[in-house]
Structure formats: C-alpha cells, structure tokens
C-alpha cells in the first residue's frame, strides 16, 4: 500500500539512473537500451584486449562481482547483460523504499549487492511455435510479455497459457502475466542494499520487515515462539507447521505443491532422465548423476588440505565431516530429546532414541523424521509432533528458557539476598536493635 495521500509509482514513470560499474567507469544512462549498448562495448573491449587468455577465461570487472567465465565469451556477455537487468531492478527497489519511509532499510550488507546468478545458457522462449533464444534477460522478458499481450481469449473470455506442457488458464491478462513469471523466473524488484531479487513488491517488503528489531515483531508463532513483524508473515510461517498437500498415490503429506511434485517424482515415478555416458546407470536428478560420475574417476574428488593428513574421498559430505570431526574437534552433542533432554551428536541417533525409548512414530506415508536447519545449538522435536499434526519436524534451535527456568533463577537470587541479610545480622553487635526493612517478594 502506498503512503496515505500518495499514488503508487508506476514502473513506466520511474526516472532511471542506470550507473555503469564496470571497472572505473562512471557513466549513467536513463534508458535501458542505451545502457545495454554501452555495457556491450565494455564486453568487446575486454574480449579484444585479453588475447593472451584462453577464450573461455574472462573476468567480470563489475565492481564487487568477481565472476570469471568458464564457458566462453558468450557466458561473459550474458553475465554482463544480467548486471544491466539487475541494476534496473535495484533502481526500482530504491524508488519503492523512498516512497515508503516507514519501511526501514536492509541491514544485510553491501558485500553481495552486485552478485548475480550464473547464466550458463541463453534464455529460451518455450511459447508454442516460438523457441527464440536471447542472451539479454531484459529483452527476453519483454519478448515473453508480448506473447501474453498478443494472446487472444476464447469465446468465454479465457486466456490459456501457451508455454510448453502448461495447461493453465486465466480470466485476466494480469494473472496470465503473473503466471508466466513462474516459467521464466523473472524478478521485478531488487534490494538496493544487498542485491537480493524478488518476484514482487510484497516479497521485497517481507525481506525488509524480517530485519526489523525484536521490539517491532509483535506477532508470535504459537508452535515455535518465533516472532514476526506482520500478521501475514506469521500466517506464511504457520503453513510450515502443517502439511496441506496430500499425495494421491499414498498417505504422504507435503507442505507445498513443489514438495509434493518432488515426492511423486522420486517415490512414484520410474522415469530416470539422467544417464551416465560411461555405464548403464540412470537417475532422477542431476545431483545424483554428478555423484555417480565421481565413481568413474580414478582420483578422489576431495583431498584434505591439512598438513600431514592424507585423507581423501569422493564424497563432499565425507570431506566436510572429516574436517569437523578430525580437525575442528566437533563432537558437540547438538541433537537434544525434548522429552528426557538426552543429547546426541547425530540426528539418526536421536531418531532411534525417539522410536525405541519414547515409542514415537512418524505419520503414515513418511519414511523418517524430517530434519530442517533452523538456527543452531540443540535440536528439539517440534511441538507439532506432540500436537498430533500431520508432519514431524526436528529443528535446530537455540535453547528457549521456560517460565520454570526463570522461577528457579528468581528463587536463587532470593536465597542469596536472605543469606547476606542474615550475615549482616550475625555481624551486628546489637542484634536486638536491628531493624528489618522487608520487601514484598512474592
């Protein structure tokens, strides 16, 4: 909502001030096309000047970036164009914050403000009968928007999304454009401080509000006691405590449509689109394929960097675990049972303890307790386990003192107070004339 008495700023009304941050360049532009053409000149000058480097190795000189292309000159150009697009989004974010003086500011820091995602391939339009490929995200998103603008509705005034394998339909063109961003992953605004990109203004506002001081976070979760600045943020958080989406093929429940799709893909689908070039192995995702490819290597993928240690492994998890246990001495029992407060160093040991000692069972359809990184220190079984909700979480969380803890501390200080009062009485030579000044403590 815009401030009272003010009209919301439209994007086409925004006076752009697009600053080039390539090397020592200080030029600014008010039009996106001129800005992109200027940045492309930097690209050509860089490629022509670094003739002694291999074609695939060029560093991005955008300030606070540090990117190095490894896939050739085309990747560098895509990356530089993304900086142009990112700069425009940060301008919009700055304009929004100026219009909402009560929003506060981002406190994440400036170190990531110009870090943009790696774009390894051109942007490909998958609208029916199109398949146009572009290296500039700004022109790609405008191109896709034209498809939505030119699409004709049927007799019932319904618009059907023309993206490949999509059957979504909408009554309004605005909803269609909003839906198409789920295909293109287009972002509409970026934080001018930390550079984070967001799909809409609401998510950008949430990013700022999550950083408000604890005094301003008046809405508290009844399950985990986490606090939020707005009621809507609390409602969004509460959805994590209950799984609303049930699998049609089993009793599994999931917290979101995307997690349900992943469940069906991995549990109920036999399709394995990723195949190994060296053997008959196939799998369901690229991560598993990369792990498998390490088995074909004669050399271990990971070697310990510490002197006098010859440990090596093909597993990233194993090398991280090695550093923790051998070189960092990390034997801290971080997993704590919420029933008897027994502590464990491994999550599976806590799981076994919960099942054998306390006879806990996970809901039908769930093959295990679900772990979710939350903060740090001890882990505890989430309250929804005790409330009998449909999913079980074990979260890492800071120790939370209860009322009973404060009561014990209170009694301790009362005891100390009476101890010193009695000590002074004993020391007094005129014991009978001591006057007591009492204070109501309970």
C-alpha contacts under 8 A as a table, 3 or more apart, distances in Angstrom:
res1	aa1	res2	aa2	distance
1	X	8	X	7.77
2	X	6	X	6.15
2	X	7	X	6.46
2	X	8	X	5.44
2	X	99	X	7.18
2	X	100	X	6.99
3	X	6	X	5.54
3	X	7	X	7.90
3	X	99	X	7.22
3	X	100	X	6.49
9	X	13	X	6.79
9	X	14	X	7.27
9	X	96	X	7.93
10	X	13	X	5.31
10	X	14	X	6.79
11	X	14	X	5.36
11	X	92	X	7.63
14	X	92	X	7.56
14	X	95	X	7.76
15	X	30	X	6.80
16	X	29	X	7.34
16	X	30	X	4.75
16	X	31	X	6.82
16	X	88	X	7.45
16	X	91	X	6.84
17	X	28	X	6.14
17	X	29	X	5.73
17	X	30	X	5.19
17	X	91	X	7.25
18	X	28	X	5.20
18	X	29	X	4.99
18	X	30	X	6.09
18	X	31	X	7.70
18	X	32	X	7.68
18	X	35	X	6.93
18	X	84	X	7.98
18	X	87	X	6.50
18	X	88	X	6.57
18	X	91	X	7.56
19	X	26	X	6.74
19	X	27	X	5.97
19	X	28	X	4.25
19	X	29	X	6.56
19	X	87	X	7.60
20	X	25	X	6.17
20	X	26	X	6.02
20	X	27	X	5.65
20	X	28	X	6.05
20	X	35	X	7.73
20	X	39	X	7.38
21	X	24	X	6.97
21	X	25	X	5.91
21	X	26	X	6.69
21	X	62	X	5.36
21	X	63	X	5.65
22	X	25	X	5.53
22	X	39	X	7.89
22	X	42	X	7.58
22	X	61	X	5.39
22	X	62	X	4.25
22	X	63	X	6.24
23	X	61	X	5.26
23	X	62	X	5.93
23	X	63	X	6.36
28	X	35	X	7.72
29	X	32	X	7.46
29	X	34	X	6.81
29	X	35	X	5.75
30	X	34	X	7.95
30	X	35	X	7.74
31	X	34	X	5.60
31	X	35	X	6.30
32	X	35	X	5.00
32	X	36	X	6.18
32	X	84	X	7.85
32	X	88	X	7.87
33	X	36	X	5.29
33	X	37	X	6.25
34	X	37	X	5.10
34	X	38	X	6.14
35	X	38	X	5.16
35	X	39	X	6.31
35	X	84	X	7.16
36	X	39	X	5.12
36	X	40	X	6.11
36	X	81	X	6.65
36	X	84	X	6.37
37	X	40	X	5.09
37	X	41	X	6.55
38	X	41	X	5.28
38	X	42	X	6.90
39	X	42	X	5.13
39	X	43	X	6.50
39	X	80	X	7.14
39	X	81	X	7.49
39	X	84	X	7.78
40	X	43	X	4.89
40	X	44	X	6.34
40	X	77	X	7.41
40	X	80	X	7.83
40	X	81	X	7.87
41	X	44	X	5.15
41	X	45	X	6.19
42	X	45	X	5.13
42	X	46	X	6.08
43	X	46	X	5.12
43	X	47	X	6.21
43	X	76	X	7.85
43	X	77	X	6.54
43	X	80	X	7.69
44	X	47	X	5.24
44	X	48	X	6.06
45	X	48	X	5.21
45	X	49	X	5.99
46	X	49	X	5.24
46	X	50	X	6.15
46	X	58	X	7.93
47	X	50	X	5.60
47	X	51	X	7.07
47	X	58	X	7.55
47	X	73	X	7.38
48	X	51	X	6.14
50	X	53	X	5.71
50	X	58	X	7.70
51	X	54	X	7.64
53	X	57	X	6.35
53	X	58	X	7.52
54	X	57	X	5.54
55	X	58	X	7.50
55	X	72	X	5.69
55	X	73	X	6.54
56	X	69	X	6.23
56	X	70	X	5.05
56	X	71	X	5.22
56	X	72	X	3.55
56	X	73	X	6.06
57	X	68	X	6.54
57	X	69	X	5.44
57	X	70	X	5.51
57	X	71	X	7.72
57	X	72	X	6.64
57	X	73	X	7.91
58	X	68	X	5.58
58	X	69	X	5.39
58	X	70	X	7.67
58	X	72	X	7.92
58	X	73	X	7.41
58	X	76	X	7.09
59	X	66	X	6.98
59	X	67	X	5.91
59	X	68	X	4.28
59	X	69	X	6.37
60	X	65	X	6.92
60	X	66	X	6.12
60	X	67	X	5.23
60	X	68	X	5.95
60	X	69	X	7.69
60	X	76	X	7.22
60	X	80	X	7.56
61	X	65	X	7.15
61	X	66	X	7.02
62	X	65	X	5.58
62	X	66	X	7.50
62	X	114	X	7.77
63	X	66	X	7.77
63	X	114	X	7.19
64	X	111	X	6.97
64	X	112	X	7.38
64	X	113	X	7.43
64	X	114	X	5.82
64	X	115	X	7.35
65	X	112	X	7.98
65	X	114	X	5.53
65	X	115	X	5.47
65	X	116	X	7.97
68	X	76	X	7.78
69	X	72	X	6.30
69	X	73	X	7.32
69	X	75	X	6.14
69	X	76	X	5.50
70	X	75	X	7.70
71	X	74	X	7.54
71	X	75	X	5.93
71	X	120	X	7.47
72	X	75	X	5.68
72	X	76	X	6.94
73	X	76	X	5.13
73	X	77	X	6.37
74	X	77	X	5.17
74	X	78	X	6.29
75	X	78	X	5.16
75	X	79	X	6.12
75	X	119	X	6.93
75	X	120	X	6.15
75	X	121	X	7.33
76	X	79	X	5.00
76	X	80	X	6.19
77	X	80	X	5.10
77	X	81	X	6.19
77	X	135	X	7.39
78	X	81	X	5.17
78	X	82	X	6.20
78	X	119	X	6.68
78	X	122	X	7.37
78	X	135	X	5.15
78	X	136	X	6.12
79	X	82	X	5.07
79	X	83	X	6.54
79	X	116	X	7.87
79	X	118	X	6.90
79	X	119	X	6.48
80	X	83	X	5.07
80	X	84	X	6.70
81	X	84	X	5.03
81	X	85	X	6.45
81	X	135	X	7.50
81	X	136	X	5.40
81	X	137	X	7.02
82	X	85	X	4.97
82	X	86	X	5.94
82	X	116	X	7.15
82	X	136	X	6.81
82	X	137	X	6.28
82	X	138	X	7.95
83	X	86	X	4.92
83	X	87	X	5.98
83	X	114	X	7.49
83	X	116	X	6.97
84	X	87	X	5.16
84	X	88	X	6.49
85	X	88	X	5.25
85	X	89	X	6.46
85	X	137	X	6.74
85	X	138	X	5.83
86	X	89	X	5.10
86	X	90	X	6.27
86	X	116	X	7.48
86	X	190	X	7.14
86	X	195	X	7.93
87	X	90	X	5.17
87	X	91	X	6.34
88	X	91	X	5.06
88	X	92	X	6.49
89	X	92	X	5.11
89	X	93	X	6.29
89	X	187	X	7.98
89	X	188	X	6.36
89	X	189	X	4.59
89	X	190	X	4.89
89	X	191	X	7.90
89	X	197	X	7.67
90	X	93	X	4.90
90	X	94	X	6.11
90	X	189	X	6.39
90	X	190	X	4.58
90	X	191	X	5.63
90	X	192	X	4.65
90	X	195	X	6.91
91	X	94	X	5.10
91	X	95	X	6.28
91	X	190	X	7.84
91	X	192	X	6.93
92	X	95	X	5.08
92	X	96	X	6.26
92	X	189	X	5.99
92	X	190	X	7.22
93	X	96	X	5.12
93	X	97	X	6.34
93	X	189	X	5.49
93	X	190	X	5.37
93	X	191	X	5.46
93	X	192	X	5.95
94	X	97	X	5.24
94	X	98	X	6.28
94	X	191	X	7.28
94	X	192	X	5.71
95	X	98	X	5.15
95	X	99	X	6.42
96	X	99	X	5.19
96	X	100	X	6.38
97	X	100	X	4.97
97	X	101	X	6.35
97	X	103	X	6.86
97	X	104	X	7.98
97	X	105	X	7.94
98	X	101	X	5.87
100	X	103	X	5.63
101	X	104	X	6.70
103	X	205	X	7.65
103	X	208	X	7.03
103	X	209	X	7.24
104	X	208	X	7.06
104	X	209	X	7.97
104	X	212	X	7.80
105	X	208	X	6.48
106	X	109	X	7.50
106	X	191	X	7.69
106	X	193	X	6.20
106	X	194	X	7.22
106	X	207	X	7.91
106	X	208	X	5.65
106	X	211	X	7.00
107	X	193	X	7.79
107	X	211	X	7.03
108	X	193	X	7.59
108	X	194	X	6.03
109	X	112	X	7.24
109	X	113	X	7.83
109	X	193	X	6.53
109	X	194	X	5.61
110	X	113	X	5.16
110	X	193	X	5.70
110	X	194	X	5.19
110	X	195	X	7.93
111	X	114	X	7.87
111	X	194	X	7.13
112	X	115	X	5.21
112	X	194	X	5.54
112	X	195	X	6.28
113	X	192	X	7.19
113	X	193	X	6.06
113	X	194	X	4.33
113	X	195	X	4.00
113	X	196	X	7.37
114	X	194	X	7.97
114	X	195	X	6.10
115	X	195	X	7.09
119	X	122	X	7.39
122	X	133	X	5.94
122	X	134	X	5.46
122	X	135	X	4.96
123	X	133	X	5.51
123	X	134	X	5.13
123	X	135	X	6.09
123	X	136	X	7.57
123	X	137	X	6.90
123	X	140	X	6.63
124	X	131	X	6.01
124	X	132	X	5.79
124	X	133	X	4.50
124	X	134	X	6.59
125	X	130	X	6.54
125	X	131	X	4.74
125	X	132	X	5.22
125	X	133	X	6.38
125	X	140	X	7.69
125	X	144	X	6.98
126	X	129	X	7.99
126	X	130	X	6.45
126	X	131	X	5.10
126	X	132	X	7.72
126	X	163	X	5.59
126	X	164	X	5.59
127	X	130	X	5.49
127	X	131	X	6.59
127	X	144	X	7.91
127	X	147	X	7.71
127	X	162	X	5.35
127	X	163	X	4.35
127	X	164	X	6.03
128	X	131	X	7.58
128	X	162	X	5.64
128	X	163	X	6.12
128	X	164	X	6.31
133	X	140	X	7.99
134	X	137	X	7.35
134	X	139	X	7.46
134	X	140	X	6.01
135	X	140	X	7.79
136	X	139	X	5.62
136	X	140	X	6.23
137	X	140	X	4.91
137	X	141	X	6.06
138	X	141	X	5.46
138	X	142	X	6.35
139	X	142	X	5.09
139	X	143	X	5.99
140	X	143	X	5.01
140	X	144	X	6.30
141	X	144	X	5.14
141	X	145	X	6.13
141	X	184	X	7.60
141	X	186	X	6.96
142	X	145	X	4.98
142	X	146	X	6.35
143	X	146	X	5.23
143	X	147	X	6.88
144	X	147	X	5.24
144	X	148	X	6.88
145	X	148	X	5.21
145	X	149	X	6.23
145	X	177	X	6.81
146	X	149	X	4.80
146	X	150	X	6.00
147	X	150	X	5.33
147	X	151	X	6.03
148	X	151	X	5.26
148	X	173	X	7.08
148	X	176	X	6.97
148	X	177	X	6.26
149	X	173	X	7.46
151	X	159	X	7.32
152	X	159	X	6.90
153	X	156	X	7.51
153	X	157	X	5.01
153	X	158	X	5.13
153	X	159	X	4.75
153	X	160	X	7.52
154	X	157	X	5.20
154	X	158	X	5.52
154	X	159	X	6.79
155	X	158	X	7.42
157	X	171	X	6.46
158	X	169	X	6.50
158	X	170	X	5.71
158	X	171	X	4.95
158	X	172	X	7.52
159	X	169	X	5.44
159	X	170	X	5.17
159	X	171	X	6.16
159	X	172	X	7.16
159	X	173	X	7.25
159	X	176	X	7.35
160	X	167	X	6.77
160	X	168	X	5.97
160	X	169	X	4.31
160	X	170	X	6.51
161	X	166	X	6.45
161	X	167	X	6.30
161	X	168	X	5.56
161	X	169	X	6.01
161	X	176	X	6.95
161	X	180	X	7.66
162	X	166	X	6.84
162	X	167	X	7.72
163	X	166	X	5.49
163	X	180	X	7.99
163	X	183	X	7.79
169	X	176	X	7.56
170	X	173	X	7.29
170	X	175	X	6.39
170	X	176	X	5.98
171	X	175	X	7.57
172	X	175	X	5.51
172	X	176	X	6.57
173	X	176	X	4.97
173	X	177	X	6.25
174	X	177	X	5.22
174	X	178	X	6.20
175	X	178	X	4.99
175	X	179	X	6.08
176	X	179	X	4.99
176	X	180	X	6.18
177	X	180	X	5.10
177	X	181	X	6.71
178	X	181	X	5.58
178	X	182	X	7.53
179	X	182	X	5.54
179	X	183	X	7.50
180	X	183	X	5.24
180	X	184	X	6.49
181	X	184	X	4.95
181	X	185	X	5.19
181	X	186	X	5.20
181	X	187	X	7.77
182	X	185	X	5.38
182	X	186	X	7.55
185	X	199	X	7.95
186	X	199	X	6.74
187	X	190	X	7.82
187	X	197	X	6.16
187	X	198	X	5.32
187	X	199	X	4.35
187	X	200	X	7.06
188	X	197	X	7.52
188	X	198	X	6.22
188	X	199	X	5.29
188	X	200	X	5.62
188	X	201	X	7.59
189	X	197	X	5.85
189	X	198	X	5.46
189	X	199	X	6.78
189	X	200	X	6.45
189	X	201	X	6.70
189	X	204	X	7.20
190	X	195	X	5.70
190	X	196	X	5.37
190	X	197	X	4.14
190	X	198	X	5.96
190	X	204	X	7.37
191	X	194	X	5.76
191	X	195	X	4.83
191	X	196	X	5.26
191	X	197	X	6.47
191	X	204	X	7.18
192	X	195	X	5.62
197	X	204	X	7.86
198	X	201	X	7.30
198	X	203	X	6.06
198	X	204	X	5.84
199	X	203	X	6.88
200	X	203	X	5.68
200	X	204	X	6.61
201	X	204	X	4.95
201	X	205	X	6.16
202	X	205	X	5.06
202	X	206	X	6.22
203	X	206	X	4.91
203	X	207	X	6.23
204	X	207	X	5.03
204	X	208	X	6.63
205	X	208	X	5.19
205	X	209	X	6.10
206	X	209	X	4.97
206	X	210	X	5.95
206	X	233	X	7.37
207	X	210	X	5.53
207	X	211	X	7.10
208	X	211	X	5.54
208	X	212	X	7.16
209	X	212	X	5.34
209	X	229	X	6.12
209	X	230	X	7.90
210	X	228	X	6.88
210	X	229	X	6.72
212	X	216	X	6.35
212	X	217	X	7.05
212	X	229	X	7.01
213	X	216	X	5.56
213	X	217	X	6.82
214	X	217	X	5.15
214	X	227	X	7.61
215	X	218	X	7.12
216	X	229	X	5.97
217	X	220	X	7.72
217	X	227	X	5.57
217	X	228	X	4.61
217	X	229	X	3.96
217	X	230	X	7.21
218	X	227	X	6.69
218	X	228	X	6.35
218	X	229	X	5.92
218	X	230	X	7.42
219	X	227	X	5.49
219	X	228	X	5.12
219	X	229	X	6.30
219	X	230	X	6.43
219	X	231	X	6.13
219	X	234	X	6.57
220	X	225	X	5.57
220	X	226	X	5.63
220	X	227	X	4.27
220	X	228	X	6.28
220	X	234	X	7.14
221	X	224	X	5.75
221	X	225	X	4.73
221	X	226	X	5.34
221	X	227	X	6.26
221	X	234	X	6.64
221	X	237	X	8.00
221	X	238	X	7.08
222	X	225	X	5.67
223	X	241	X	7.79
223	X	382	X	7.68
223	X	383	X	5.84
223	X	384	X	6.99
224	X	382	X	7.32
224	X	383	X	7.11
227	X	234	X	7.58
228	X	231	X	7.29
228	X	233	X	6.24
228	X	234	X	5.87
229	X	233	X	7.14
230	X	233	X	5.38
230	X	234	X	6.55
231	X	234	X	5.02
231	X	235	X	6.25
232	X	235	X	4.97
232	X	236	X	6.19
233	X	236	X	5.10
233	X	237	X	6.16
234	X	237	X	5.00
234	X	238	X	6.08
235	X	238	X	5.03
235	X	239	X	6.60
236	X	239	X	5.54
236	X	240	X	7.55
237	X	240	X	5.64
237	X	241	X	7.65
238	X	241	X	5.44
238	X	242	X	7.29
239	X	242	X	5.56
239	X	243	X	7.28
239	X	255	X	7.08
240	X	243	X	7.09
240	X	255	X	6.19
241	X	384	X	6.80
241	X	391	X	7.55
242	X	255	X	6.58
242	X	389	X	6.57
242	X	390	X	6.47
242	X	391	X	6.50
243	X	246	X	7.74
243	X	253	X	5.59
243	X	254	X	4.84
243	X	255	X	4.11
243	X	256	X	7.38
243	X	390	X	6.30
243	X	391	X	6.24
244	X	253	X	6.70
244	X	254	X	6.36
244	X	255	X	5.79
244	X	256	X	7.28
245	X	253	X	5.41
245	X	254	X	5.05
245	X	255	X	6.20
245	X	256	X	6.38
245	X	257	X	6.67
245	X	260	X	6.82
246	X	251	X	6.78
246	X	252	X	5.91
246	X	253	X	4.24
246	X	254	X	6.25
246	X	260	X	7.57
247	X	250	X	5.57
247	X	251	X	6.23
247	X	252	X	5.44
247	X	253	X	6.01
247	X	254	X	7.69
247	X	260	X	6.69
247	X	264	X	7.44
248	X	251	X	7.65
249	X	268	X	7.68
250	X	365	X	6.26
251	X	364	X	5.64
251	X	365	X	4.47
251	X	366	X	7.90
252	X	364	X	6.55
252	X	365	X	3.98
252	X	366	X	5.80
253	X	260	X	7.56
253	X	365	X	7.30
253	X	366	X	7.89
253	X	390	X	7.16
253	X	391	X	7.28
254	X	257	X	7.44
254	X	259	X	6.06
254	X	260	X	5.50
255	X	259	X	6.79
255	X	260	X	7.69
256	X	259	X	5.35
256	X	260	X	6.35
257	X	260	X	5.02
257	X	261	X	6.23
258	X	261	X	5.07
258	X	262	X	6.31
259	X	262	X	5.01
259	X	263	X	6.12
260	X	263	X	4.97
260	X	264	X	6.27
261	X	264	X	5.23
261	X	265	X	6.09
262	X	265	X	4.95
262	X	266	X	6.13
263	X	266	X	5.35
263	X	267	X	5.68
263	X	268	X	7.61
264	X	267	X	5.29
264	X	268	X	5.05
264	X	269	X	6.33
265	X	268	X	6.01
265	X	269	X	5.06
265	X	271	X	7.99
265	X	284	X	7.91
266	X	269	X	6.12
266	X	284	X	7.11
271	X	284	X	6.84
272	X	275	X	7.51
272	X	282	X	5.77
272	X	283	X	4.69
272	X	284	X	4.47
272	X	285	X	7.71
273	X	282	X	7.00
273	X	283	X	6.56
273	X	284	X	6.00
273	X	285	X	7.62
274	X	282	X	5.39
274	X	283	X	5.25
274	X	284	X	6.08
274	X	285	X	6.37
274	X	286	X	6.55
274	X	289	X	6.66
275	X	280	X	7.17
275	X	281	X	5.93
275	X	282	X	4.14
275	X	283	X	6.49
275	X	289	X	7.25
276	X	279	X	5.67
276	X	280	X	6.37
276	X	281	X	5.44
276	X	282	X	6.05
276	X	289	X	6.95
276	X	293	X	7.27
277	X	280	X	7.77
278	X	296	X	7.83
282	X	289	X	7.34
283	X	286	X	7.78
283	X	288	X	6.54
283	X	289	X	6.36
284	X	288	X	7.42
285	X	288	X	5.73
285	X	289	X	6.66
286	X	289	X	5.00
286	X	290	X	6.22
287	X	290	X	5.21
287	X	291	X	6.34
288	X	291	X	5.09
288	X	292	X	6.18
289	X	292	X	5.01
289	X	293	X	6.17
290	X	293	X	5.08
290	X	294	X	6.65
291	X	294	X	5.45
291	X	295	X	7.37
291	X	315	X	7.63
292	X	295	X	5.47
292	X	296	X	7.48
293	X	296	X	5.46
293	X	297	X	7.12
294	X	297	X	5.32
294	X	300	X	7.79
294	X	301	X	6.85
294	X	314	X	6.25
295	X	298	X	7.79
295	X	314	X	7.38
297	X	300	X	7.05
297	X	301	X	7.91
300	X	303	X	7.03
300	X	312	X	6.05
300	X	313	X	5.25
300	X	314	X	4.91
301	X	312	X	7.66
301	X	313	X	6.31
301	X	314	X	4.71
301	X	315	X	7.22
302	X	312	X	5.61
302	X	313	X	5.33
302	X	314	X	5.84
302	X	315	X	7.05
302	X	316	X	6.93
302	X	319	X	6.64
303	X	310	X	7.35
303	X	311	X	6.20
303	X	312	X	4.36
303	X	313	X	6.61
303	X	319	X	7.59
304	X	309	X	6.51
304	X	310	X	6.52
304	X	311	X	5.51
304	X	312	X	6.05
304	X	319	X	7.15
304	X	323	X	7.86
305	X	309	X	7.53
306	X	309	X	5.69
312	X	319	X	7.37
313	X	316	X	7.76
313	X	318	X	6.77
313	X	319	X	6.52
314	X	318	X	7.88
315	X	318	X	5.15
315	X	319	X	6.46
316	X	319	X	5.30
316	X	320	X	6.28
317	X	320	X	5.25
317	X	321	X	6.10
318	X	321	X	5.03
318	X	322	X	6.01
319	X	322	X	4.92
319	X	323	X	6.31
320	X	323	X	5.23
320	X	324	X	6.36
321	X	324	X	5.13
321	X	325	X	6.10
322	X	325	X	5.36
322	X	326	X	5.66
322	X	327	X	7.38
323	X	326	X	5.59
323	X	327	X	5.08
323	X	328	X	6.12
324	X	327	X	6.01
324	X	328	X	4.82
324	X	329	X	6.11
324	X	330	X	5.18
325	X	328	X	5.99
325	X	329	X	5.03
325	X	330	X	5.05
325	X	331	X	6.55
326	X	329	X	5.66
326	X	330	X	7.75
331	X	345	X	6.52
332	X	345	X	6.18
333	X	336	X	7.59
333	X	343	X	5.55
333	X	344	X	4.66
333	X	345	X	3.97
333	X	346	X	7.46
333	X	378	X	7.62
334	X	343	X	6.81
334	X	344	X	6.25
334	X	345	X	5.58
334	X	346	X	7.56
334	X	377	X	5.75
334	X	378	X	4.51
334	X	379	X	6.07
335	X	343	X	5.47
335	X	344	X	4.95
335	X	345	X	6.08
335	X	346	X	6.67
335	X	347	X	6.25
335	X	350	X	6.58
335	X	378	X	5.22
335	X	379	X	4.45
335	X	380	X	6.73
335	X	396	X	7.69
336	X	341	X	5.58
336	X	342	X	5.71
336	X	343	X	4.35
336	X	344	X	6.32
336	X	350	X	7.38
336	X	378	X	5.60
336	X	379	X	5.19
336	X	380	X	5.46
337	X	340	X	5.87
337	X	341	X	4.62
337	X	342	X	5.35
337	X	343	X	6.32
337	X	350	X	6.87
337	X	354	X	7.56
337	X	379	X	7.60
337	X	380	X	5.85
337	X	381	X	6.91
338	X	341	X	5.48
338	X	380	X	5.40
338	X	381	X	5.90
343	X	350	X	7.72
344	X	347	X	7.19
344	X	349	X	6.43
344	X	350	X	6.11
345	X	349	X	7.61
346	X	349	X	5.45
346	X	350	X	6.78
347	X	350	X	5.16
347	X	351	X	6.28
348	X	351	X	4.84
348	X	352	X	6.19
349	X	352	X	5.13
349	X	353	X	6.15
350	X	353	X	4.94
350	X	354	X	6.13
351	X	354	X	5.19
351	X	355	X	6.34
351	X	369	X	6.97
352	X	355	X	5.23
352	X	356	X	6.04
353	X	356	X	5.33
353	X	357	X	5.35
353	X	358	X	7.21
354	X	357	X	5.63
354	X	358	X	5.15
354	X	359	X	6.25
354	X	360	X	5.60
355	X	358	X	5.83
355	X	359	X	4.52
355	X	360	X	4.81
355	X	361	X	6.45
356	X	359	X	5.42
356	X	360	X	7.75
362	X	366	X	6.21
362	X	367	X	7.50
362	X	368	X	6.57
362	X	369	X	6.41
362	X	391	X	7.52
362	X	392	X	6.63
363	X	366	X	5.73
363	X	390	X	6.30
363	X	391	X	6.54
363	X	392	X	7.66
366	X	369	X	7.54
369	X	392	X	6.02
369	X	393	X	6.49
369	X	394	X	7.01
370	X	392	X	6.04
370	X	393	X	4.93
370	X	394	X	6.08
371	X	393	X	5.80
371	X	394	X	4.90
371	X	395	X	5.97
372	X	393	X	6.84
372	X	394	X	6.37
372	X	395	X	5.11
372	X	396	X	6.99
373	X	376	X	7.81
373	X	395	X	5.83
373	X	396	X	5.44
374	X	395	X	5.75
374	X	396	X	5.03
374	X	397	X	5.85
375	X	396	X	5.54
375	X	397	X	4.92
375	X	398	X	6.46
376	X	379	X	7.80
376	X	396	X	5.42
376	X	397	X	5.27
376	X	398	X	5.79
377	X	396	X	6.54
377	X	397	X	6.04
377	X	398	X	5.40
377	X	399	X	7.23
378	X	396	X	5.84
378	X	397	X	5.81
378	X	398	X	6.22
378	X	399	X	6.60
379	X	394	X	6.59
379	X	395	X	5.40
379	X	396	X	4.05
379	X	397	X	5.57
379	X	398	X	7.91
380	X	394	X	5.73
380	X	395	X	5.88
380	X	396	X	6.58
380	X	397	X	7.08
381	X	385	X	6.82
381	X	392	X	7.81
381	X	393	X	6.30
381	X	394	X	4.51
381	X	395	X	6.58
382	X	385	X	5.82
382	X	386	X	7.72
382	X	392	X	7.02
382	X	393	X	5.45
382	X	394	X	5.60
382	X	395	X	6.60
383	X	386	X	5.31
383	X	387	X	6.27
384	X	387	X	4.66
384	X	388	X	6.04
384	X	389	X	5.43
384	X	391	X	7.37
384	X	392	X	6.66
384	X	393	X	7.70
385	X	388	X	5.51
385	X	389	X	6.43
385	X	391	X	7.21
385	X	392	X	5.37
385	X	393	X	7.28
386	X	389	X	7.84
389	X	392	X	7.67
401	X	404	X	7.96
401	X	405	X	5.90
401	X	406	X	7.31
402	X	405	X	5.28
402	X	406	X	6.76
403	X	406	X	5.20
403	X	407	X	6.20
404	X	407	X	4.93
404	X	408	X	6.31
405	X	408	X	5.23
405	X	409	X	6.39
406	X	409	X	5.08
406	X	410	X	6.06
407	X	410	X	4.96
407	X	411	X	6.24
408	X	411	X	5.16
408	X	412	X	6.18
409	X	412	X	5.04
409	X	413	X	6.42
410	X	413	X	5.38
410	X	414	X	6.35
411	X	414	X	5.02
411	X	415	X	6.17
412	X	415	X	5.13
412	X	416	X	6.38
413	X	416	X	5.02
413	X	417	X	6.15
414	X	417	X	5.04
414	X	418	X	6.29
415	X	418	X	5.28
415	X	419	X	6.10
416	X	419	X	5.00
416	X	420	X	6.42
417	X	420	X	5.48
417	X	421	X	6.31
418	X	421	X	4.95
418	X	422	X	6.06
419	X	422	X	5.24
419	X	423	X	6.17
420	X	423	X	4.87
420	X	424	X	6.21
421	X	424	X	5.26
421	X	425	X	6.38
422	X	425	X	5.01
422	X	426	X	6.30
423	X	426	X	5.27
423	X	427	X	6.38
424	X	427	X	5.14
424	X	428	X	6.26
425	X	428	X	5.20
425	X	431	X	6.48
425	X	434	X	7.25
426	X	429	X	7.88
426	X	431	X	7.27
428	X	431	X	5.61
428	X	434	X	7.77
430	X	433	X	5.66
430	X	434	X	6.82
431	X	434	X	5.62
